[in-house]
Amino acid sequence: MLGFTLMEVMLAMTIIGIILTPIFGLHTMIMQRMSKSSKRLYALLEGKALLFEARQKQDVQALEFTLDKKFEESSVDAKYTLQQSPDPKSTLTQFEGLRKETIALQWIERGNQQHETLVAFVYKQSEQKKS
Amino acid sequence: MKYGFSLIELMIATALSSMIAALLVTALYQGSRSQTVIDSVFDTSLRVGIVNNILERDLMGAFVPTQARIKDEKEDQEDAEDKKASQKKETDTKKTDTKKDQADEKQKVSKPAEKPLEKIFYGTRKGENLDVLTFITNNPLEVYVGKDSGVAKPKVVRVQYRLQLENEKESKDTFVLVRQESTELDLSKFNATRAYEVIGGIKSCVVKYTARMVKKEEQKKNATPPAGAQKEAQQKGAKPTADTAKQNTPPKTYDYKTMQDWVSERPQEDNKKEEETLPRVPYRVEIRIRLWNKKHTKEQEFTLSFELPVDTMGEQKEDDDKQQGDDKKSASSSKKSGLSTIVSTTAETTSNKKVASNDPHHLVDSLTATLGNITKALSAL
């Protein structure tokens, strides 16, 4: 008998399918990563803007301060926190008056919650210390 | 013996091949589409990155150069008084001056005063969009070397950003951000500088400048310390020094004002109207830039914020003025009392003015001045 049997063709199809599936998966993953990185860049820029806005709104000598903001266009939730001291384990604790500024960014990407954190340090001397 | 395929076999083969073809076409379409999306995202991110990086570099170095310092009325008066005093001294000591010297002095007086640099930080808009943003910075992109090799020029340049139409014929709502940089600080001579495109495909670019000023109430409080505290200090016999003054002053609180145009040299009338003195360099610059994608089908907005090193020249000058005023008062009171007070006040003034700077040259100057005063007082006695 000449030609392929049905079984042979089905087998060939399965092999092609096995090869094509990860290629499509890779493509989808690249698209997702691109979208994620784009959104991340956007969120980081918004976070930077919030950092300066919070610095503007807080009292010069404030040791603790929080500010929440939702960016409507990008649907990014940002939270600014000024902490009294950095991580106790950190070597930075030896610098008195050093305060940690944290900006927590959250957004939803294709049903998954994404988050990113910006950290900055600022030097603030307390009023007691000054006197 | 049967030759060839049966109808069912052919049908199945066709169905399978069409399925494969459909899969391949979809893959090809998806691939090309994703390629454009990836290109577009990369392109937008790259453009934002470039403009953010260059602007941050330039703006972080923005400052007021010494050539641009404007002398106010007080300073002019002080200068005039100093001139008069020096002239009087000269006439007392040297009554027989030659005519040549007088002619030289006249020439000096008649010389026009050097015009201070203007538009240190200057930003205007056309409609809502940025038109021109120019300032003086110490972070140039180019390395400037003089004619003689190895002689580097000072790293102080003027930078100018302009928003131009990308292609006037094709699109009226697409702009290009153009940057100019030159060591020529005078804006009138600056325009011949070559311009380079920073990024294109801009739909809109709105700039907001935020000024930071010390609150007026706080300024008043700082200027007039409570009377009770002054009395207590006098009773204790404590001498007011710069350190104690610093400790007593409450922390400064600030007012912020956001505007869409920025002119570093505002007319004095404007300042009076606003009842506040704006700094020459803004505290914060916020740029809302809306970029087209590659195919001009979608747009995305980005916010670029920059916190500039604050121009504290005004605040420092105020503090210096206050200190000088105090010194003058103490000096005038000491004239009335005897020799001991003369010595103490001269020592105080020198310590306030110069010793604080911890400069050995200033120390020597102050000591010689004090000794001179003592000898004068002794000779008078």
Interface residues (C-beta under 8 A of the other chain):
Chain A: G3 L6 V9 M13 I16 L20 I23 F24 H27 I30 M31 M34 S35 S37 S38 L41 Y42 L45 E46 K48 A49 L51 F52 E53 R55 Q56 D59 V60 Q61 E73 E127 K130 S131
Chain B: F5 E9 I12 A13 L16 M19 I20 L23 A27 Q30 G31 S34 V37 I38 V41 F42 T44 S45 V48 G49 N52 T210 R212 Q247 P251 K252 T253 Y254 Y256 Y283 R284 E286 Q300 E301 F302 T303 L304 S305 F306 E307
